[in-house]
């Protein structure tokens, strides 16, 4: 079965600093990969997705992620953090036993002024 | 995105009572899902549906049942609520296309006292 590991349940950065949120997956076949963002008291919104086209994927709000098959990773980055980026971020992969998405446990991003 | 609406948004109920949460979509998605979100666990699949009257269990289905009598509505019932079912419940929908991801509702915060 597929699985997703997000390293770090909490990440804190200063405004203007690089954001790096880590996601590793286990998969025997090339998966589709997703990053979602959840703002307080809201549902999850799709940030970006990898579906076997370009390995560097650009998403909304200046985020991007790079699919690295050799490292089974799909880390999320943003060059310069804004206060509005404070949220919880979830990595997800296709391949659940019911054909569903499997989600990581989430990383809460805090942005300090 | 008003494509998926969950009701109620908040509910407090007593142990042992039945509770039904509703998910309504306007996008004609074939697949619908119920997840629960708990700290440290991320999102876990409760039940899903792959068409009208076609449903199946997810990884944490005990104590829950679902029904889908119309494409647009997916109901989650807690047959006899317990305190361990205090959680935030999210409905999601997808078309399972080549680049499928989920569209999420805003969630229902359920407290069982």
Interface residues (C-beta under 8 A of the other chain):
Chain A: X9 X32 X34 X36 X41 X42 X43 X44 X45 X46 X49 X51 X90 X92 X94 X96 X98 X99 X100 X101 X103 X104 X105 X106
Chain B: X1 X4 X33 X35 X40 X41 X42 X43 X45 X48 X56 X58 X90 X92 X96 X98 X99 X100 X101 X102 X103 X104 X105 X106 X107
